[in-house]
Amino acid sequence: MHPMAMVSLQADVPEPLLQSMRGFIEAHPNWDQYRLFQAALAGFLVQNGLESREVTRCYLANLFPQKGGFGPRLVMGSDAGVGGDDADSSSRPGAL
């Protein structure tokens, strides 16, 4: 599978977790639900022993996005490779 292949996920989460996620996103406008979920999932996998360069790159790229640095930000989302600016999450379906 190509490292930038995209898959849509739907998950049921407890209300307190959803409210906490919304609060974090409201307090940190450079984050959106896609970036938060990608960083959390990749971080969990890396911290629990997964040895994958692609997943580690996704984790680090979401934690430390490049702003005019060495190249495009690596993301695992439906708009990967397009723009790369987190600030405009309003065009993404289901944005909080």
Secondary structure by P-SEA (a helix, b strand, c coil): ccccbbbbbbbbbcaaaaaaaaaaaaacccccaaaaaaaaaaaaaaaaccccaaaaaaaaaaaccccccccccccccccccccccccccccccccc
